[in-house]
């Protein structure tokens, strides 16, 4: 029998991890003069939409992690999931660093592919334990695909970078 604390611990850890990634990504995101000068495609959503979208995505990812964690039969399975989530969180923050802090949308364009692949890997890994968990990551996959196309358009409209 699992104690109440044993049920709550994965939820708290997932929430803390999601908040940490969101917070670090937010710290890396600078919508200052450099960003404001970028030519954006006409189909780019308004800047205010990105915060709520990422909040929903991180909440869904945290729920997916908790569901899969609870259904994973072995400690090694849970450790593997943690490693995949950690890789994904690192790549998520790295994209913001490359794009917003280093002003290198061109580098971020290559990195966003790795981020997208890490989500795909997570979906496949979590599906082994809970199909629902993997489905909760589909909005994340779609949003990062959209962000990748937006990143590509930004590079095409504004490149070259780093000069």
N, C-alpha and C positions, 0 to 999 in steps of 0.2 A: 504494500500500500504506500502511496506517495503522500508525503505531508503537504499541507497547504503551502508551506514555504518552498517545497520542491516544485510545486506547480507555478508559483509566482516568480521564482528566480529566473527562468528563461525569458519571461516577459520583461522583467526589469533590465536584464542584460541586453536584450534585443532593442528595447527602447533607448537605453543609454548609448548603444552602438549607433543606432540611427541618428540620434541627436548629435553625437560626436562627428559623424561624417557630414551631416547637414551643417553643423556649426563650422567645421573646418572649410567646407566648400563655400559657405557664406563669407568667411574671412578672406578667402582667396578671390571672391567676386568683387570687382571694383567697376562700378558703372560710371566712372568719372570721365574726364575730358577725352581720353584716348578712345574709350568705348563709344562715347557720344558722337565722335567724328566718323566712326565707321559707317559706310554705306550699307544699309540693310535691305534685304529683299522685301518687296511689298507684302508678302505673305507671312512675315515674321509676326508672332503674337506680341502684344504689348508687354513691356518689361514686368509689369505688376503681376502677370499671370504665372510667371516662372516660380515664384515663391509658393503659392498654393499648389501648383502642380508637383513640385518637388516634395512638399509636405505630404501630399497624398501618396506619392510613390514610396517615400521612406516608411510611411505607416504600413503600406501594403507589404513592403519587403520585410519589415519587422514581424508582421503577422505570419508571413510565409516562413520565416526562420523559426519562429516559435512552434508552428504546426509541425514542420519537418523535424525539428529537434525532439519533440515529444514522441514522434513516431519512429525515429531512428532506433534500431535495435541495439546497437553497440556504441561504446564510447568512441571507438575509432571512426565510426560513421559521423558522429557529432563533431569530432575534431576536424574531419575533412570538410564538413559544412562550414565550420568556423573559419577555416583557412580560405575557402572560396569566398565567403562574405568579406573577409579581411582584404583579400586581393581586390575584390570589387570596390570596396570602400576606398582603398588606396588609389585605384584607377579613377574613381569618381572625383576625388580631390585633386589628383594630378591634372585632370583635364582643366579644371578651373584655374589651377596654377599656371598651366601653359597658356591658356587663352587670355585670362584677365590680368594676371600679374606679370608674366613674361612678355605679354603682347605678341604671342606667336600662335595665331589661329591655324597657321600652316602645320605646325607641330601637333597642335591639338586635334587636327583633322586625322592624322595618322593614329593618335592615341585613342580617339573616340571609337575606332574599330576594335581596339583591344578591350575597351570598356564594354562595348556591345557584345563581344564574344564572351566576356566574363559573365554577363547576364545570361547568355545562352547556356553556358556551362552550369551556372547555378540552377537554371530551369531544369536541365537534364538531371542534375544530381538530386534535387529536391523531389523530382517526380518519382524517383525510386522509393520514396518513403510516403509521399502524400501528393496526389495529383492536384489537390486544391492548393497546396503550397506553391507548386510550380505555376499554376494558373494566375496566382496573385502577382507574379512577376511579369506577366505579359504587358501590363501598362508601362512598366519600367523599360522593357525591351522596345516597345513602340516609341516611347518618348525619347529614348537615346537614339533610335534610328532617325526620328524627326530632327533631333538636335544635330545629328551628323550631317543631314542634308542642309540644315541652316548654317552649320559650320562651313560646309563646302561652298555654299552661296556667298558667305562672308569672305572666304579666301578668294573666290573668283572676282568679287566686286571690289576688293580692296588690296589684293596682293600686288607685288611681293612684300613680304615682311622681313624684318631684321636688317634693314639697310640703314 
